[in-house]
């Protein structure tokens, strides 16, 4: 099993056609580790942030999170704005490829940590959501300087990242984490990444959190 996992990671372009079930197993393992790491970093940012961490690890799972000031409603479950884990660009390849291919940066695709908001809750005047995002990015050049990009086609501000297949290792049939794993764990339950493999995710989160004060000011001003 270790050899098969290693094969699909290093030969994902052919494996997604020849071994789709194994690709899905490896994908779930990878995203369990990714989601755990994001949750740990979010909780480290502040214990009162809330969210869901399931993209790629469950069938239709999503990963998103936000500070409490961005969440409203009688049950505190209506998000005015949020950060999410996604992928792109949203082209024909993206619509059919496995998340594992996106995570490994195949065909110029990548995972994204991005900022988004509910247009109906934050719309001001006649500005469209696309125009609001564009103006926000233009008004704060430090966003680009910090590694965040603006996607004009999708009206999104995001930080792309992907993992190097050569930095993943397999042990006991799953991809396993090093002892430096930042959350309490037995480190043998699911796919964990080497420190070098975790670096792209860690750097993307650093970029996002470094810009949080800009996004927070935008949300609180518009709400």
N, C-alpha and C positions, 0 to 999 in steps of 0.2 A: 504493500500500500504506500509506503514512504516513496518508493521509486516512481509510482504512478502519479502521486501528488506532485513530486518534483518535475515529472515530465510535463504535466498539464500547465504548470506555472511557466516553465521555460519554453514550451512549444504551444502557447495558448492559441496561436493563429490556426493551427490544425487540430488541436485537441478539442476546441469548442464544437467541432463538427464530428469528430471521431469518438470522443468520450464525454458527452454532455453531462452525464450524471456525476462523474468524477469532478468535472469542472465546477458543478454546482456545490459539491461537498467542499471543495477547496475554497470556493467563493464564500460560503457561509462561515467557514472557519476564519478566513481573513477578516470579514466584516464584523464578526463577533469581537475580534481583537480591536479593530478600528473603533467600533462603537463604545467598547469599554474604555478605551484610551480617551476618547472625546468626553465621555461622561465624567471621567476622573479629572480631566482638565477643567471642565465646566464647574464641577463641584469645588475645585481648587480656586476658581475665580470667585465664587461666592456660593455658599451652601443653599441660598434661597432661590437660585435660578431653577427653572423647571424645563422639562422637555421630554422627548422620546428618542430612544436610540435603537433603531431596528433596521435601518436601510441595509439591504443585501443579506441580512441574517435571517429574515423571514420573507414569506412570499411577497407581500405588498407593503413591507415595512418602510417606515420613514425615520429619518434622523433630523431633529430640529430642537432648538433650545433658545431660551430668552430670559432676560431678567424679569423680576416680578412686575416692574412698572410698565412693561409692555403687554401684560396679560390682564384682561378685564373680564367682565361678565359675572353673573351671580355665582357661578361655580368656578370662577377663576380659570376658565378654559378657552377664552376667546383671545386669540393672539392678534394684537395690532401689528406687530412686527416680530421678526425672528431671524435667527441664523439657521442655515440648514446644510446638510451634506447632500450634494447632488453630483451631476456629471455633465459633460458637454464636449463639444458643441452638440446641439440637438438636431442632428442631421439623420439621414436615412440609416447610416451605420449604427448610430446610437440607439435607435429605436429597436434594433434587433439583436445587438451584441450582448453578451453576458456582462454583468457588473465587474467580473474579474478582469476582463479585457480593458475596461475603462480604468480600473485601479492600477493596471500595469502600463498604462499610457499608450495603448495600441492605437494605430491609425490616427495619431495626433489628437487623441481624446485624453481626458484626465478627469479625476475627481475634482470637486469644487466645494469649498466652504464659502457660502454666499449669504449676503444680506437681502432680506425681502420684507415686504409689508403688505398689509391688506389695504388696497387702494380705497375702498369705500370708507374705511375708518380714518384715513389720513389725507384724503384728497382735500386740497385747498384751492378755492377758486376754480378756474377753468383748466388748470394745469393737468395734463395727463400723467399717469404713473410713469411712463417712459420719460417724459420731460423732467419730472421731479428727480428721478434717478440720475439722469444725465446732468442736471444742474448741480446735484449734490456732489457728484464725482468731479465736475469741473471746478467747483468752489473750494475743493480741498485737495490740492496737488499732493499732499502728504499721503493720500490713499495710494496713488500710483507709486510714489517713492517707497512705500512700505510693501510693495509687491501685489497690491490689489488691482485687478483689471476691471474694465467696463466693457460689457457686451452690449453693443447697440442693437443687435438683432433680438436679444431676449430681455433687454432693459434690466440688466443685473450687474451688481458689483460683487466680485468674487475673487478668491485666491485659489488658483489651480495647483494641484499636486498629484503625483503618481509615485508608485513604488517600483524599485528596481528588483527584477526577478532574482538576480544574483545575490541579493541581500536577504532573501527568505531562506529559511532552513526547515527541514522536516524531521520530526522525531516522533516515534511511536504512532505513526499514521496521521499526525496532525502537525501543522506549523506551530512551533512553540516559542514562547517568549523568554527573554533573558531574565536574570535575577533583578535587573534594573527596572523591571516593570513598575510603573508608578501607582499601581493600585493593589490592594491586598488580594492575593490569589495564590492558588497552588501552582500556577504557571504550567499546568499540564492539561487543563480542561479543553482548551481550544487553541486555535492558531494564535501565536504570539510572534511578534517580529523582533529581529535583532535591532540593536540600538541604531545601526546605520539605516535600517529599513524604516524605523519609526521617525527618523529625522524629517522627511518631507511633510508628514502630518503634523509633527510638533512645530515646524517652522510656519506652516499654514495657520495653525491656531494662534501662534505668536502674532502673526500679522493681523489676524482678525481682532484679537483682544487689544492690540495696540491701537486699533482704530475705533474701538467701541465707544469712546467718548464722543466721537463725531456722529456715529449712528444714533447714539442715545439722545444727543441734543436735537437731531433731526426729528426723531420720533416724538419726543416730549414737546417740541415746538408745534408740531402738526396736530397732535392729539388734543 
